[in-house]
Amino acid sequence: MHIPKNLKYFLAFSSVLVSLTCFATQANALELTAKSGSATDIQAAIDKVKAAGGGIVHIPEGEFDTNGVIKFAAGISIIGAGKEKTILRKAVFSIVGQHYGYVGDGSSRVSGLSFLNGFEEQSSNFTFRGCSIFRMDHCYIEGKFSTMITVSENRFGALFDHCEFDVYTSYGIYIFGKNVWEEDIEKLLGSREDTTFIEDCTFRGFYDHPVDARQGVHYVLRHCAFDMEPNSGPIEGHGPINDGTHGTRCMEIYNNTIEVNGYSTSAGILYRSGGGVVFGNTIRNKQWGIAMAIENSPYNWPHIYPVYEQVHDLWIWNNVYQVSEASITTVWNSEDMIQENRDYFLYAKPGYAPYTYPHPWVSGTQKDNTFSHEVRNRPNPFRAGKEETLIEYNLKQPSNVTITIYDLLGQEVWRKSYEVGENGGREDNSVPWDGKNLSGKVVANGGYVCRIWVERENKYIMRKIAVAK
């Protein structure tokens, strides 16, 4: 059944309202503070909250030798005092609604925690499955893993934002779906239901697969920084398996920096099935920028066009490549099956609109942590094209700085970089913006997000800017 696009957006917006209501409802449920960050004390607090029908467990400030697996039902959230303040050593979290129960509204969140799992041995992964919605934010993970995070079957999707990962792993964030293949990509692009978002996260260390997916998954990766060790593998989506497991249907990958410190004999991004959009990314020190392939051995799909669930419906545009070989290519003897202007297109997808950035769960539930009091602009609102607004912020020390302004669909509007010592990169800064985009045209009335990257402090600060002409 075809759903009109205006109805589709209404339904997606309604889902957001439901999701935000879930988080608000949970705030009124039982809240407990664990006695400490030990596995025993955290689990005891979780069990009490579960018996009460769901809620929040706070973990106090401090460094703790947790040394255990924490299991909890969908509908319970774990909140620390901040990733610099609540530090758990050798802690593994597992939310599996199907196994450990489903309480309250079923929404869960993990926030404000550091997990130091060490590099001396393989650690178990973090599993987040079966929630109505799931969010992990403002967390730090360090360790050696076979798979760092597995996420799957969260009814209204999942969000990973403002997290830092410094790990040695085969799979970074591994996303599984319901093993359903939606052929009509128009029903996926820009939508939210049952989608995993990864945004404003930093990936450091070694990864065979920094982000990967299977089982008909649709995921969105945006505004992230990958600073990986040599020979780290590509961001990708696996193809189908001949046991009935579907491949990855749709990946929306935009406005990321994907870089290897040294060199890697792989692509920055690899499509092994399905399609999506790739734009606004910078890819450095890879063999190829973006590669496309037919899933190969041991599955041995017959090379008769179209190959089962092969790459198609893929649009690629406005990326920056600093790679040793081709910027865009096919690999694994796939050139006859995957062809330009039939299966992939090197221009912007007509009518495409990215999902709201920042994600509404961010702006709706953590305004103070997302939009900083460290930056302001005046006047606000301002009359674009008729006056300037001054973006004012203070730094702890002079630094290279990049200011990027986005519209509420996540499209980049304006960007400028400043070097140490000049206005913009000093301790006290007042940077003008005239309300024009990179093409010199005055932007429309509405809301915009100003994101300031401070290199020396390794952080973003953000501000909402309003235009009212």
C-alpha positions in Angstrom: 0.0 0.0 0.0 1.4 3.4 -1.0 1.4 6.0 1.8 1.2 9.7 0.7 4.3 11.5 1.6 2.5 14.1 3.8 0.9 11.4 5.7 4.2 9.6 6.0 5.8 12.7 7.6 2.8 13.1 9.9 3.1 9.5 11.1 6.8 10.0 11.6 6.2 13.2 13.6 3.6 11.4 15.6 6.1 8.7 16.4 8.5 11.3 17.7 5.8 12.7 20.0 5.1 9.3 21.3 8.9 8.7 21.9 9.4 12.0 23.7 6.3 11.3 25.8 7.9 7.9 26.7 11.0 9.7 28.1 8.9 12.3 29.9 6.7 9.5 31.4 9.7 7.6 32.6 10.9 10.7 34.5 7.8 10.3 36.8 8.6 6.6 37.5 10.7 5.3 40.4 14.2 6.8 40.7 16.8 5.2 42.9 20.5 5.8 43.4 22.7 2.7 43.6 24.9 2.4 46.7 27.9 2.2 44.5 29.1 1.2 41.0 29.6 -2.5 41.9 27.7 -5.0 39.9 25.9 -6.2 43.0 24.7 -2.7 44.0 23.7 -1.7 40.5 21.8 -4.9 40.0 20.0 -4.6 43.3 18.8 -1.1 42.4 17.7 -2.3 39.0 15.7 -5.1 40.5 13.9 -2.7 42.8 13.1 -0.4 40.0 11.8 -3.3 37.9 9.6 -4.4 40.7 8.1 -0.9 40.8 7.2 -1.0 37.1 10.2 0.8 35.6 12.2 4.0 36.1 15.7 5.3 36.5 18.8 4.0 38.4 21.4 6.6 39.1 25.0 5.6 39.7 27.0 7.9 41.9 30.1 9.8 41.1 33.3 7.8 41.5 35.6 5.1 40.0 34.3 1.5 40.6 35.5 -2.0 39.9 32.1 -3.2 38.7 33.4 -6.6 37.4 30.2 -8.0 36.1 27.3 -8.2 33.7 24.4 -5.9 34.4 21.1 -7.2 33.1 17.9 -5.1 33.0 14.5 -4.9 31.5 13.4 -2.6 28.8 11.9 0.4 30.6 14.8 0.9 32.9 17.4 3.6 32.4 20.9 3.9 33.9 22.3 7.4 34.4 25.7 8.4 35.8 27.0 11.7 37.0 28.8 12.3 33.8 31.3 10.4 31.8 34.2 12.1 33.5 32.7 11.5 36.9 31.1 8.0 37.0 33.7 5.4 35.8 32.9 1.7 35.7 35.7 -0.9 35.2 34.9 -4.2 33.5 31.2 -3.5 33.4 28.9 -5.0 30.7 25.4 -3.8 30.2 22.7 -6.0 28.6 19.1 -4.8 27.9 17.1 -7.5 26.3 13.4 -6.9 26.6 12.5 -10.4 25.3 14.6 -12.1 28.0 14.7 -9.7 31.0 11.2 -8.2 30.8 9.4 -5.1 29.6 8.2 -2.6 32.2 6.7 0.9 32.1 6.8 2.4 28.7 9.6 0.2 27.6 12.0 3.1 26.9 15.6 2.8 28.1 18.6 5.1 28.2 22.2 4.8 29.2 23.9 8.1 29.9 26.7 9.9 31.6 29.0 6.9 32.1 32.5 5.7 31.3 33.2 2.0 30.7 36.9 1.1 31.1 37.1 -2.6 30.1 40.8 -2.9 29.5 42.8 -4.2 26.6 44.2 -7.3 28.0 41.4 -9.7 27.0 38.3 -10.0 24.8 35.3 -8.5 26.6 31.7 -9.2 26.2 29.6 -6.8 24.2 26.9 -4.3 25.2 23.5 -5.5 24.0 20.5 -3.2 23.6 17.5 -5.0 22.3 13.7 -5.0 22.5 13.0 -1.5 23.9 10.3 0.8 22.7 13.1 3.3 22.2 16.7 3.2 23.2 19.2 6.0 23.7 22.9 5.9 24.7 24.4 9.4 25.1 27.4 11.2 26.6 29.2 7.9 27.4 32.8 6.8 26.9 33.8 3.2 26.1 37.3 1.8 26.2 38.3 -1.8 25.7 39.0 -4.8 23.5 35.9 -6.5 22.1 34.8 -9.0 19.6 31.7 -6.8 19.2 31.4 -3.5 21.1 27.7 -2.8 20.8 24.9 -4.9 19.4 21.6 -3.1 18.9 18.4 -4.6 17.4 14.6 -4.6 17.4 13.9 -1.4 19.2 10.3 -0.5 18.2 10.7 3.2 17.6 14.5 3.0 16.9 17.7 3.8 18.7 20.0 6.8 19.1 23.7 6.9 19.9 24.8 10.5 20.4 27.7 12.4 21.9 29.6 9.2 22.8 33.3 8.5 22.5 34.6 5.0 21.6 38.3 4.2 22.0 38.5 0.5 21.3 40.1 -2.5 19.6 37.3 -4.5 18.1 36.0 -6.5 15.1 32.6 -4.8 15.1 32.0 -1.4 16.6 28.2 -0.8 16.5 26.5 -3.8 14.9 22.9 -3.2 14.0 20.4 -6.0 13.4 16.8 -5.7 12.1 13.6 -7.7 12.0 14.9 -9.5 8.8 12.3 -7.7 6.6 13.3 -6.2 3.3 11.5 -3.1 2.2 12.1 -2.7 -1.5 10.6 0.8 -1.8 13.4 3.0 -0.6 11.1 6.1 -0.6 9.5 4.6 2.5 12.9 4.7 4.3 14.9 7.7 3.3 14.5 10.5 5.8 12.1 8.6 8.0 12.6 7.5 11.6 10.4 4.6 12.7 12.5 1.6 13.6 15.7 3.4 12.5 19.0 3.5 14.4 20.7 6.9 14.4 24.4 7.5 15.2 25.3 11.1 15.4 27.9 13.4 17.0 30.0 10.4 18.1 33.8 10.0 18.0 35.4 6.6 17.1 39.1 6.1 17.9 41.2 2.9 17.8 41.0 -0.2 15.5 37.9 -1.5 13.9 37.4 -4.2 11.3 33.8 -2.9 10.9 33.3 0.5 12.7 29.5 0.4 11.9 27.9 -2.6 10.3 24.4 -4.0 9.8 22.3 -7.0 8.6 18.7 -8.2 8.3 17.0 -5.5 6.3 18.3 -2.7 8.5 18.0 1.0 7.8 20.5 3.2 9.7 21.6 6.8 9.7 25.2 7.8 10.4 25.9 11.5 10.6 28.1 14.2 12.0 30.6 11.7 13.5 34.4 11.6 13.5 36.4 8.4 12.8 40.0 8.7 13.8 41.2 5.1 13.3 44.4 3.1 13.4 46.0 1.7 10.2 44.1 -1.1 8.3 40.8 -0.4 10.0 38.0 -1.5 7.8 35.1 0.3 6.2 31.7 1.6 7.5 29.4 -0.8 5.8 26.3 -2.9 5.6 26.6 -6.6 5.0 24.8 -8.3 2.1 22.3 -11.2 2.2 23.2 -14.7 3.4 21.8 -17.8 1.6 20.1 -19.0 4.8 17.4 -16.4 4.4 19.1 -13.6 6.3 18.5 -10.3 4.4 21.2 -7.8 3.7 21.3 -4.2 4.7 18.6 -2.3 2.9 19.4 1.4 3.5 22.3 3.5 4.8 22.2 7.3 5.1 25.8 8.4 5.7 26.5 12.1 5.7 28.6 14.9 7.2 31.2 12.6 8.7 35.0 12.6 8.8 36.4 9.2 8.1 40.2 9.0 8.6 42.9 6.5 9.2 46.2 7.4 10.9 48.4 5.8 8.3 46.9 3.8 5.6 44.1 1.2 5.1 43.6 -1.2 2.2 39.9 -0.8 2.2 37.2 1.7 1.4 35.9 4.4 3.7 32.4 3.2 3.0 31.3 -0.1 1.5 27.8 -1.0 0.3 27.3 -4.8 -0.1 23.6 -4.6 -0.7 20.7 -2.1 -0.8 21.1 1.6 -1.2 20.8 5.0 0.4 22.5 8.4 0.3 26.2 9.4 0.9 27.1 13.1 0.9 29.1 15.7 2.7 31.7 13.2 4.0 35.5 13.6 4.1 37.4 10.3 3.6 41.2 10.2 4.1 44.0 7.7 3.9 41.9 4.8 2.5 42.5 2.8 -0.7 39.1 3.8 -2.0 36.5 6.4 -0.9 33.2 4.6 -1.5 33.1 1.0 -2.8 30.1 -1.2 -3.9 30.1 -4.9 -4.2 28.0 -8.0 -4.7 28.2 -10.1 -1.6 30.8 -12.8 -2.3 32.0 -16.1 -1.0 30.8 -18.2 0.7 27.3 -17.2 -0.5 28.0 -17.4 -4.3 25.0 -15.5 -5.6 24.7 -16.0 -9.4 26.0 -13.0 -11.3 22.8 -12.5 -13.3 21.4 -9.0 -13.2 19.8 -8.1 -10.9 21.6 -10.1 -8.3 19.6 -10.8 -5.2 19.4 -7.7 -3.0 22.3 -6.2 -4.8 23.3 -2.5 -4.6 20.7 -0.2 -6.1 18.9 3.0 -5.2 22.2 4.7 -4.2 22.9 8.4 -4.5 26.5 9.8 -3.9 27.4 13.5 -4.0 29.5 16.2 -2.5 32.1 14.1 -0.7 35.8 14.9 -0.3 38.3 12.1 -1.0 42.0 11.9 -0.1 42.6 8.3 -1.1 45.3 6.3 -2.9 43.1 4.8 -5.7 39.6 5.4 -6.9 37.2 7.8 -5.1 34.2 5.7 -6.1 34.5 2.1 -7.4 33.1 -1.4 -7.6 35.0 -4.3 -6.1 34.9 -8.1 -5.9 34.3 -8.4 -9.7 31.0 -6.5 -9.4 31.5 -4.0 -12.2 29.1 -5.7 -14.6 26.3 -5.9 -12.1 26.6 -2.5 -10.4 26.6 0.4 -13.0 26.3 4.1 -12.8 23.0 5.8 -13.8 21.3 2.5 -13.3 22.1 1.3 -9.8 23.9 4.3 -8.4 23.9 8.0 -9.2 26.5 10.6 -8.7 24.2 13.5 -7.9 21.9 14.6 -5.1 18.8 12.5 -4.8 15.8 14.5 -6.1 13.4 15.4 -3.3 15.5 14.0 -0.5 15.2 15.6 2.9 17.3 14.4 5.8 15.7 13.7 9.2 15.8 16.5 11.7 19.2 17.3 13.1 19.9 17.2 16.0 17.6 14.2 16.6 14.5 15.3 18.5 15.3 13.0 21.4 18.4 15.2 21.9 16.8 18.6 21.7 13.7 17.2 23.5 15.3 15.5 26.4 18.8 17.1 27.0 18.7 20.7 26.0 21.2 21.8 28.5 23.7 19.1 27.5 23.3 19.7 23.8 23.0 23.5 23.5 25.7 25.1 25.5 25.7 28.2 27.7 29.3 28.6 26.6 28.2 30.3 23.3 25.6 32.9 22.5 24.7 35.0 19.5 23.2 38.5 19.4 20.9 39.7 18.1 18.8 36.5 18.2 16.7 36.3 16.2 18.3 38.5 13.6 17.4 39.8 10.2 19.5 37.8 7.7 20.7 39.9 4.8 20.1 43.2 6.6 22.3 42.7 9.7 24.8 40.4 11.1 24.6 38.2 14.2 27.7 37.9 16.4 28.5 34.4 17.6 30.3 34.9 20.9 32.2 32.2 22.8 35.1 31.7 25.2 37.8 29.1 25.0 40.0 27.8 27.7 43.0 28.3 25.5 43.5 29.4 21.8 42.6 26.6 19.4 41.8 25.8 15.8 38.1 26.2 15.5 35.5 25.3 12.8 32.0 26.8 12.9 29.3 25.0 10.9 25.7 26.2 10.6 23.0 23.7 9.7 19.3 24.0 8.9 16.9 21.9 10.9 17.0 19.1 8.2 20.8 18.7 8.9 21.9 20.3 5.6 25.1 22.4 5.9 24.4 26.0 5.3 27.6 27.8 6.2 31.1 26.8 7.4 34.3 28.6 8.3 37.5 27.6 10.0 39.7 29.8 12.2 43.3 29.3 13.2 44.9 29.7 16.6 45.2 33.3 17.6 42.9 34.9 15.1 39.3 36.0 15.9 37.5 32.7 16.2 40.5 30.9 17.6 41.3 33.1 20.5 40.2 32.8 24.1 37.5 35.5 23.6 35.8 35.4 20.3 33.0 37.3 18.4 32.5 35.9 14.9 30.0 37.5 12.6 27.5 35.7 10.3 25.6 37.7 7.8 22.8 35.1 7.3 24.0 34.0 3.9 24.8 30.5 2.8 27.9 29.2 1.1 26.5 30.3 -2.3 26.0 33.9 -1.0 22.2 33.7 -0.8 20.3 34.9 2.2 18.9 32.0 4.2 15.2 31.6 4.8 13.4 32.5 8.1 13.5 29.7 10.7 15.8 27.9 13.1 19.4 27.0 12.6 22.0 25.0 14.6 25.4 26.5 15.1 28.0 23.8 15.9 31.5 24.9 17.0 34.3 22.3 16.9 37.1 23.2 19.3 40.1 21.2 18.2 42.3 21.6 21.3 39.5 20.8 23.7 38.3 17.9 21.4 34.6 19.0 21.8 31.6 20.6 20.2 29.6 23.5 21.6 26.3 24.3 20.1 23.8 27.1 19.8 20.3 27.6 18.3 20.1 30.6 16.0 16.8 32.1 14.8 16.4 34.1 11.5 13.3 36.4 11.3 13.6 38.9 8.4 
